[in-house]
Structures are given as C-alpha cells and as structure tokens.
Amino acid sequence: MQKKVLVGDVFINQKFGKQSVDSFFNVLHNELNQYIKIPKYRRVMKILIDNGAYSLRNIGDIAMLQVTIKRLQNLWNDAHITVFTSSPELLIQLCPSTNPLLTYGREVFFSPLINNVYKVLPSRQLACRWSEIEWYLRKSSPSLTYSFLKFKLRKKIEDIKQLDEFIKAVYDADLVVTSGGGYITDEFKEHALSVINTLSLANIFGKPTAMFGLGIGPIQDKNLLSKTKVILPSVNFIATRERLSGLPLLNSIGVSSERIITTGDDAIELAYRNRNPELGNGIGVNLRVAQYSDVNLTLVERVRSALQDAAKTYDAPLLPIPIDHTLYEGYAEPDSVTIQKLIKGYDDTSDGGKALDTPLKVIEQVGRCRVVVTGSYHAGVFALSQGTPVIGLAKSQYYKDKFFGLADQFGCGCEILLLDDKELEEKLIAAIHHSWQSAEQLRSQLLEAAWRQIDVGHSAYKRVFELVQS
C-alpha cells in the first residue's frame, strides 16, 4: 500500500511496513537533498571491550588496551567504546574517550541461580555439575535467566540496575572484543571464565566477536577447558601474540586456522612509537614474585647478586621497570617491592619504580636501558620494541610459554634463562655481558621485527573492520 508522507512542503512516496530507521532516513536524504540541507542518518558504531586487568594497575594490560582503543578509533572514528572495569575513574584518566562498564553486572548475571542448591549437594563433583547446568541454561536461554534473576533480586535495586547495564551493553554492541593479555589460563581461571562468559552472551545475541593480542594457556582445568572448547571456536577472529604454544592449543580446542592470525603483542606499537632514538646506559630490572610465576625470595637473592656484579662491571645504573602495581595479598607482590630487594645495596634511594604508573612512563624508563633483565613479560615487550636486548627469567610453565613465544616473535635479542638452573648466577652474568656488547648490532634487527608485527597487527584489525562492515 502506497502512502504519502508530508515533510515540510515535499511529498515522498514511501512503502510503510517493516523497515529500519536507517532505510527511512536514507530515502529521506536522497529525496530531499535538492530542497533542504539535511545530514544523512548514520548509526554510531558501538564497541564493547573486555580486557586483562579491570583494576587498571598492570602497565602491560593498560598499554594493550590503549592500543586496542586507538586502532578501533582509527577504523571507526566516532565509535562509542565501552570498557569493562572496576576502576571507572582510572579508566577515564588512562583512556579518556571511553565509557566505563562496571564488572559487577556480569557477576550478577553469572552468579548462582539457586544458592541453596550448593549447600545441600553432597560432593564437590555434583556442585561442579550443577554449575555447568546453570551455565548451559544461561547460554541456551538468557532471557529466562534474566527474568528469573530480576525476580530473585527484586528487592535489590542496585543489583538489578547493574544487571540491566551489562545486558544492554552486550545487546547494543555492534562488536564485542577482548584486548590483549595472557589471561585465558588456569592461573587466572576466574578472569578467563568472565571473559568467556561475555563472549558467550555476545554469541547468543549474534554479535561479531574478536580477540586481539591473545595469550592462551596453559589450560588443564576441566571446567575452563570445556568452556573454551564451546566458546572460542565461535569467535569470529582471533589474533594471537605468539605462535609456539598458543596456536597448537587453539587448534586442539577446535578453532579454525582460518580465524587465527599471529600478530605479536599490541603493546609493541606503543613502545615502538615512543622509543628512545638511542640506546641507554642502564640495566633495566624486573622480577615477578607470585604464585603463578613460582618465584620466591630465595630466587630473588640469586638474581640480585648476579645483577649487581654485572652492573658494577659497566658502572651502570640498575633501573626499575615495574609492570604490575597490584597487591594480591598472599598471591603476588607489586613489582616495585621486588625491584627494591633486587637493587638493595646498590641503590638504596630507589622506590622500585612506584611512581612509574603509566605505560608511557615505563616505556620512557626502558628507553634509558642498554639491556633489560626481567621476569615480567611486558618489560621485555617494551624493551625489544625499542631495539633493546632482553634477558627473560622464567620458572613456571606460564612464563616459559610467554618468554619463548616472545623470543620467537622477535627472532633475536631475547635470551631466556630458567630460574631453577643450578648455574643461574653464572649464566645471567654471561648473558648480560653478551647483550651489552651486542646491543648496537641487535638494535636495527629488533626494530625491524617490531615494525613487522605492528604492520600485521593493523592488518588484523582491518580484517575485523571488513567483517563487521560486511
């Protein structure tokens, strides 16, 4: 049925019925363009970003998030970008063009539907089985889950508000992405499950999904492994930051190789763009004391003695390169605390780098180094990306995978030492001497490797852009 629509003094023939707002405004624009100035209607792109550190206290995770946001904004320059966080004020400072989404709403949606069931189940095995049943219920019928939760929480107005904001953010998104990080692993199981839950809901709503700068594994936990096998093969595009351990694991859980590309770490670009034009004269220092690194105070002392011996040889300052400023009581200590222990007796005036609380501050500090010795992955990323050789210190399988993958990506200038080696002190001193002497020669090769990874990274984001646009 044809009807006439009067707009101003112009009539337009238009079929009424099921039609999008976009199509209506496109017709309006085309028909009236010769009569009046009217902007063509265009829906604002909405992007939801999950990430590696909701508290925004890990410099590496912040750097990856900033690069993810910048690259997406280059593709959609007026995009409305929402980021999961538990520190909204800090997010606005570090990523001022974004909108915070508290993680609490997701916690509400994926909280136990019937709390008392877990109290009466006779075994942990049955409790895990019931948890899986609830997870599949959310996956198969999110609307039923949502209605039940709203009834259950009907007296908790704030919980319902946060729940609604989470559901709306995923439902309204045109693209759901995860920024880089090595958090899909047993060591960060709860965080990994949270990210997988977001991707699962996005998949249910039919949203395009992508994972950038992904570090994955090791995964032995049955619950986490089963969920990755269900969800990750349905992610539209995955960009891994290394290929040695990540690619085989993704293939083993059923992710098609056509959906995967290895780009290196997204944070490489931030360090490369802000690199020091010349090598520094210091030795960068970092070590991660945590359960997931399997590093204790005895190992700190062994590294300390070798570091200080090498530094004395070159009369070089020991420069703190802190990455994680978070305090996990009984689980991990801030890098600055460990660094103070490493340089005690050599430089007792240092605060261990507490004030280096943004990626650019840490990158600038790395630029003062000729060699970086680190037990933290991103201190290595920041150094290699500026053309500075790295000695990576690893003990747990988690860190072995990270450092050997990083060394493979750059091809040279990254030597890995195992912290449980009986000859650690001698090998560390020798490695520092070798890196110091070869730093100038390695610089151009490292910078070239960094640029190659940046170029592949931009290609990956462009593929996602084309996927969404099509």
ROFILUM-104829 format. One line per 5 residues: number of its first residue (from 1); for each residue x, y, z of C-alpha. Coordinates in pm, 1 decimal. Each point is the difference from the previous one (the first is absolute). Layout:
residues N
NUM	X,Y,Z; ...
This chain:
residues 470
1	0.0,0.0,0.0; 139.2,338.6,-101.4; -37.1,298.6,230.1; 107.4,361.2,-28.5; 221.8,146.8,269.9
6	14.0,376.3,36.1; 335.1,137.5,112.1; 8.9,379.2,-18.0; -153.4,74.1,-339.6; 131.3,-316.8,-170.8
11	-191.3,-324.4,-52.4; 185.7,-331.5,-5.7; -134.3,-334.3,-117.8; 91.9,-253.8,260.8; -109.1,-356.0,72.4
16	-101.7,-37.3,358.7; 50.6,-323.7,186.4; 304.2,-167.5,152.6; 299.4,218.3,-70.7; 309.0,121.1,183.1
21	53.4,354.7,119.5; 308.8,4.1,-221.8; -197.4,-73.3,-318.3; -259.4,266.5,82.4; 261.5,269.0,49.2
26	191.9,-107.6,-309.3; -313.1,47.8,-210.0; -65.2,330.0,172.5; 353.2,117.0,-72.8; -5.0,-98.6,-366.7
31	-340.4,153.4,-75.5; 47.7,324.6,187.6; 366.3,71.3,-66.5; -86.5,238.7,-283.3; -239.5,196.9,218.1
36	150.4,29.1,346.4; 331.1,-63.6,176.0; -45.9,-312.7,214.2; 279.1,-227.9,125.5; -16.1,-362.3,-105.6
41	-98.5,-216.2,294.9; 276.4,-232.9,114.4; -11.9,-225.6,303.7; 289.8,45.7,242.4; 220.7,-309.5,23.1
46	-12.5,-156.2,347.2; 293.2,-210.2,118.7; 28.7,-188.8,328.7; 352.8,-87.5,118.6; 94.4,-262.5,256.3
51	358.7,7.4,123.2; 273.0,-144.7,217.5; -2.6,213.8,316.5; -322.0,158.8,121.2; 179.4,189.1,278.5
56	232.3,161.1,-259.9; 308.8,-48.0,213.1; 193.7,-217.8,-244.0; 202.4,214.8,-242.1; 15.1,-265.5,-269.7
61	-376.4,-53.3,-2.8; -57.7,375.7,-6.5; 235.7,39.2,-297.3; -178.1,-272.4,-195.5; -338.0,152.4,80.6
66	112.9,347.0,-112.7; 127.5,-136.8,-331.0; -320.6,-199.5,-54.7; -208.4,312.6,55.3; 219.7,212.4,-225.7
71	-9.1,-248.9,-286.2; -376.8,-41.8,23.8; -46.2,377.6,3.6; 215.4,27.7,-312.8; -244.3,-234.2,-173.0
76	-320.8,145.8,146.9; 92.7,356.3,95.0; -328.5,76.8,176.4; -44.7,-336.5,170.4; -165.2,-18.6,340.8
81	245.8,-221.3,193.7; -92.2,-162.2,331.4; 260.5,-177.3,215.3; -43.5,-243.5,288.5; 167.4,132.0,314.4
86	-13.4,4.3,377.5; 174.4,341.6,3.9; -213.1,237.7,-208.9; 183.9,316.9,107.0; 335.5,-149.9,-94.6
91	-137.8,-115.2,-334.8; -105.6,354.8,-86.2; 352.4,125.0,84.2; 181.6,-266.3,-201.2; -250.7,-37.9,-286.3
96	-193.7,329.7,0.3; -209.3,-72.4,-309.5; -168.6,-308.4,146.5; -296.4,-84.2,220.2; 38.5,-222.0,308.0
101	-216.4,-305.4,59.8; 27.4,-145.5,348.0; 70.8,-372.3,10.0; -254.8,-50.6,278.3; -296.1,-32.1,-237.1
106	162.7,-297.9,-169.5; 74.0,-154.7,339.8; -369.9,28.4,81.9; -107.1,-163.4,-327.3; 240.4,-292.3,45.3
111	-50.2,-38.5,374.6; -166.9,-320.0,132.4; -366.6,-8.9,-94.0; -98.2,-206.4,302.6; 246.6,57.2,281.8
116	-132.5,-265.3,237.2; 57.3,-279.6,-251.0; 375.1,20.3,57.2; -50.5,-33.3,375.1; -189.7,-328.5,-24.2
121	198.5,-173.7,-274.1; 207.1,-275.9,161.7; 318.2,32.9,-206.4; 213.8,252.3,-183.3; -43.9,-203.1,-318.0
126	-377.9,42.6,11.7; 37.8,370.1,76.9; 219.8,40.9,-309.6; -253.9,-193.5,-204.9; -282.8,225.0,118.7
131	210.2,307.1,-81.3; 43.0,-131.5,-355.0; -375.7,-50.7,-30.9; -59.6,361.5,102.7; 264.1,118.0,-250.0
136	-166.0,-185.0,-286.2; -338.7,135.4,109.2; 133.7,354.7,-32.5; 148.5,-87.2,-337.6; -315.9,-160.1,-137.4
141	-255.7,233.9,155.5; 143.4,333.5,119.2; -345.5,161.2,4.4; -133.0,-261.1,242.9; 310.9,40.7,215.1
146	-37.7,376.7,-6.9; -367.4,-15.6,103.8; 75.3,-240.7,283.3; 282.8,219.3,130.5; -214.3,313.6,-8.4
151	-264.2,-179.6,204.9; 262.8,-137.6,239.1; 157.9,343.9,44.1; -323.7,199.9,-2.9; 86.9,168.1,331.7
156	359.7,77.8,-100.4; -44.9,301.7,-223.6; 371.8,67.8,-55.3; 66.9,-361.8,-98.2; -280.0,13.0,-256.1
161	134.2,328.6,-135.8; 349.3,-145.2,-47.0; -146.5,-313.8,-154.6; -201.2,205.9,-249.3; 304.7,207.3,-94.9
166	202.6,-314.4,-73.7; -270.3,-164.8,-210.6; -67.6,323.3,-188.6; 371.5,58.3,-69.7; 38.1,-341.1,-163.6
171	-336.3,15.1,-178.7; 61.7,348.1,-143.5; 359.1,-67.5,-109.4; 83.6,-22.5,-369.9; 330.0,-168.5,88.7
176	126.0,-172.4,315.7; 378.7,-31.8,32.5; 259.0,-101.8,255.9; 322.5,196.1,21.2; 330.7,-183.1,43.0
181	119.7,-194.7,300.1; 104.3,-344.7,117.0; -311.5,-56.4,209.0; -160.4,-301.7,-169.0; 189.9,-239.7,224.0
186	-34.3,-201.7,318.7; 196.6,261.3,192.4; -278.3,255.8,-54.3; -293.4,-236.2,-26.6; -266.4,230.7,142.3
191	100.9,286.5,-226.6; 12.8,-235.6,-298.8; -350.8,-127.2,72.2; -129.1,355.9,26.8; 136.6,84.1,-346.0
196	-136.9,-324.4,-144.5; -339.4,77.8,151.5; -5.6,337.9,-174.3; 89.1,-159.3,-334.0; -264.8,-266.7,57.3
201	-275.7,256.3,52.9; 119.4,202.3,-299.5; -18.8,-315.6,-209.2; -355.6,-66.0,115.5; -98.9,353.9,-102.3
206	164.4,-49.8,-340.2; 273.8,259.0,52.5; 331.0,-9.3,-190.2; 283.8,-90.3,238.2; 377.8,33.7,-17.0
211	294.3,-63.8,230.8; 315.5,210.3,-46.9; 350.1,-65.0,136.1; -116.9,-324.7,156.1; 228.1,-199.5,226.0
216	-155.6,-337.0,78.5; 99.5,-290.8,220.7; 107.4,-208.0,168.0; -347.6,-143.6,66.2; -47.9,-319.7,199.7
221	-308.0,95.3,204.0; -290.6,-208.3,-132.0; -264.1,269.2,47.0; 202.4,271.0,-175.2; 107.8,-234.9,-278.2
226	-356.2,-116.5,-68.3; -126.4,357.1,-28.0; 283.0,110.7,-229.3; -86.7,-295.2,-225.6; -359.6,122.4,-17.8
231	56.2,374.5,-39.7; 334.4,76.4,-166.9; -75.9,-190.7,-324.3; -298.4,233.5,-46.7; 206.8,319.8,36.5
236	12.7,162.6,-343.7; 367.2,98.9,9.2; 292.8,-68.1,233.7; 335.1,181.2,-15.0; 259.6,-179.1,214.5
241	313.8,167.0,129.5; 220.3,-309.3,-45.1; -12.0,-323.3,-196.4; 206.0,-258.9,189.7; -253.6,-97.9,267.5
246	-309.6,203.7,-88.3; -64.6,-133.1,-348.7; 20.3,-371.3,88.7; -235.2,53.8,294.4; -255.0,189.6,-209.1
251	11.7,-269.1,-267.3; -44.1,-272.3,262.4; -324.2,155.2,127.4; -148.8,26.9,-346.3; 69.4,359.0,-108.8
256	28.3,15.3,-378.9; 342.3,113.3,-125.0; -184.4,232.2,-241.0; -113.2,205.7,298.7; 346.9,34.9,155.4
261	294.1,227.4,-74.4; 316.5,59.5,204.4; 66.2,371.8,37.6; 227.5,33.2,299.9; -97.3,207.5,301.5
266	-206.4,314.2,-64.8; 212.1,195.6,250.9; 295.9,-25.9,-238.4; -137.0,297.3,-191.8; -19.6,228.4,303.0
271	362.8,-71.2,95.6; 126.1,22.1,-358.6; -169.3,335.4,-64.0; 144.3,144.1,321.0; 346.0,-157.7,-19.3
276	321.2,173.5,97.8; 193.7,77.5,-321.9; 315.6,-132.9,166.3; 88.7,-281.5,237.1; 26.7,93.2,366.9
281	275.4,-88.7,246.0; -195.1,-176.1,275.4; -107.6,-355.0,80.8; -376.6,-29.3,30.9; -118.0,-213.6,290.7
286	-322.3,-192.5,63.3; -102.1,-324.8,167.8; -350.5,-131.4,73.1; -44.6,-162.2,339.7; -332.5,-181.4,-16.3
291	-157.5,-343.0,24.5; -50.5,-9.2,-376.4; 368.9,83.8,-66.0; 123.5,-248.3,263.0; 263.5,253.5,110.5
296	91.5,34.3,367.7; 240.7,208.2,207.7; 281.7,-254.5,-36.9; -3.8,50.4,-376.0; -14.8,376.8,48.3
301	327.3,-16.2,192.2; 168.8,-210.1,-269.0; -104.5,243.8,-272.7; 101.8,296.2,218.0; 360.4,-110.0,40.8
306	49.4,-64.4,-372.6; -167.3,325.7,-102.2; 211.9,210.9,227.3; 323.0,-171.9,-104.2; -73.4,72.2,-366.3
311	-108.7,358.2,69.9; 327.7,71.4,181.9; 196.6,-118.0,-302.9; -155.0,271.7,-217.7; -59.7,254.4,276.5
316	-362.2,-9.0,-119.1; -306.4,111.7,196.1; -257.8,-265.8,83.5; -327.1,150.2,-126.7; -337.2,-122.2,131.4
321	-245.1,-118.3,-268.2; -318.8,-75.3,198.9; -297.0,-144.7,-188.3; -250.4,-118.6,259.7; -85.7,243.5,280.3
326	-278.3,-216.4,141.4; 26.2,-153.5,345.2; -151.0,-348.2,20.1; 36.4,-87.9,366.2; 155.5,-344.9,33.5
331	6.8,-45.1,-379.1; 233.4,258.5,-149.7; 184.9,314.1,102.0; 32.6,321.4,-203.7; 300.0,1.0,-232.1
336	138.6,312.2,166.2; 37.3,-185.9,330.9; 194.9,-281.9,-164.9; 215.5,244.5,-196.5; 100.5,178.7,320.6
341	125.9,-334.4,132.3; 195.9,-62.2,-319.9; 187.2,329.9,10.8; 41.3,23.3,377.8; 360.3,80.3,79.3
346	61.6,137.2,-348.7; -258.6,278.9,2.9; -177.3,46.3,331.8; -164.5,327.5,-106.8; -235.2,-157.3,-257.5
351	-368.9,-59.6,68.3; 4.1,-293.9,-241.1; -195.2,196.9,-259.2; -320.7,69.3,192.7; -42.4,331.4,-182.2
356	20.2,-166.2,-343.0; -373.8,-58.3,-15.7; -84.2,50.8,-368.1; 120.2,-180.4,-314.6; 176.3,308.0,-136.3
361	193.9,52.2,324.4; 118.3,-360.2,-2.3; 81.8,10.7,-371.1; 208.3,315.3,56.1; 185.9,-176.3,283.0
366	69.8,-299.9,-225.7; 143.5,245.6,-254.3; 279.8,77.9,249.1; 117.6,-362.1,-6.8; 257.9,-180.3,-209.6
371	-113.7,-340.0,131.0; -315.8,-109.2,184.7; -7.1,-296.3,240.5; -358.3,-91.3,78.8; -229.4,-260.5,145.4
376	-301.4,193.4,-131.0; -109.0,-48.2,-359.8; -90.7,359.2,-84.7; 326.0,146.1,122.8; 146.4,-220.4,-272.3
381	-256.2,118.2,-256.1; 73.7,366.8,73.8; 375.8,-58.9,-31.3; 7.8,-210.9,-317.5; -241.6,241.9,-168.9
386	251.7,280.9,56.0; 290.6,-208.0,-130.3; 136.9,-90.0,344.3; 110.2,-360.8,67.3; -172.9,-197.2,273.8
391	87.0,-280.2,238.9; -322.1,-171.1,106.1; -15.4,-187.9,331.1; -254.7,-280.6,24.8; -85.3,-293.8,222.8
396	-371.4,-85.1,-29.6; -136.0,-144.1,-324.8; -218.5,309.4,-31.2; 305.0,226.5,-22.3; 199.5,-244.0,-211.9
401	-277.6,10.8,-261.2; -10.0,379.3,12.6; 372.4,61.5,-30.3; 80.1,-267.4,-256.9; -292.9,124.8,-207.7
406	130.9,356.3,25.6; 352.3,-106.8,-98.1; -140.7,-183.5,-301.8; -191.5,308.7,-113.5; 309.7,221.7,0.9
411	243.9,-262.8,-122.1; 305.6,138.0,180.4; 101.3,209.7,298.5; -210.5,-191.9,252.7; 182.0,-264.2,206.5
416	-203.2,-211.0,243.7; 151.0,-131.4,325.1; -176.9,-249.5,225.3; -3.0,107.3,362.6; 38.3,-354.4,132.0
421	328.0,-43.9,-189.1; 280.6,-90.3,241.7; 235.5,228.9,-193.1; -243.4,292.5,-8.9; 240.3,261.1,141.2
426	281.4,-79.1,-241.4; -232.9,-20.2,-300.6; -173.7,326.4,89.2; 329.6,190.2,28.1; 116.1,-145.5,-332.4
431	-332.7,86.6,-166.2; 16.6,361.0,120.7; 356.0,33.3,-132.5; -98.3,-146.6,-338.1; -309.8,220.8,-31.7
436	193.7,309.5,102.5; 269.3,-61.7,-260.8; -242.8,-86.2,-282.7; -266.7,262.0,73.2; 96.6,235.5,-283.4
441	10.4,-281.9,-252.9; -337.4,-140.8,109.0; -186.3,331.2,4.6; -91.4,28.8,-368.1; -111.1,-365.1,-19.4
446	-224.7,38.8,305.0; -157.3,320.7,-131.0; -68.4,-166.3,-332.8; -165.4,-295.3,175.4; -211.6,241.5,204.7
451	-115.3,183.2,-311.7; -95.0,-327.1,-174.3; -221.8,-96.8,292.9; -160.9,344.9,11.6; -79.5,-26.7,-371.1
456	-157.5,-344.7,40.0; -195.1,131.6,298.7; -155.9,279.1,-204.1; -91.2,-253.6,-269.1; -178.0,-208.4,263.2
461	-208.0,293.9,119.4; -84.3,84.1,-359.2; -129.0,-354.0,-49.9; -234.1,43.6,293.9; -112.4,335.0,-141.4
466	-84.6,-165.1,-331.3; -175.9,-283.9,180.9; -223.1,240.4,191.3; -68.2,225.0,-300.1; -100.0,-294.4,-215.4
